[in-house]
Amino acid sequence: MKLRLVLKAKTKKNKEIALKFNIAPSKHIGFINFITLCLNQSIPVSVSFEKTSSSGEKEESKITGIFKFETTDSNELKNLEEEEKRTERKKKK
């Protein structure tokens, strides 16, 4: 299974733009659990950016945002969780 984070916005001319980030298979369960937690508890999510220099020094950017996840189809999230669990079971065999 492939999992991506897709960010969408519209330009001033109402043209849709999208940015897609692949989520590594080793991060699928953690990502799904994070989304589920945020949805179930209705907690806000903070977004920021972190730069890491070649020397390993980390710096957080001054660009941040806060939003809440909403679900349009809770069954879809459950199906995604179940599919990931099946994938994990297959890997363990």
HELIX and SHEET records of a PDB file:
HELIX    1   1 PRO A   25  LYS A   27  5                                   3    
HELIX    2   2 HIS A   28  GLN A   41  1                                  14    
HELIX    3   3 SER A   74  LYS A   92  1                                  19    
SHEET    1   A 2 LEU A   3  LYS A  10  0                                        
SHEET    2   A 2 GLU A  16  ILE A  23 -1                                        
SHEET    1   B 2 VAL A  45  THR A  52  0                                        
SHEET    2   B 2 LYS A  58  PHE A  67 -1                                        
END                                                                             
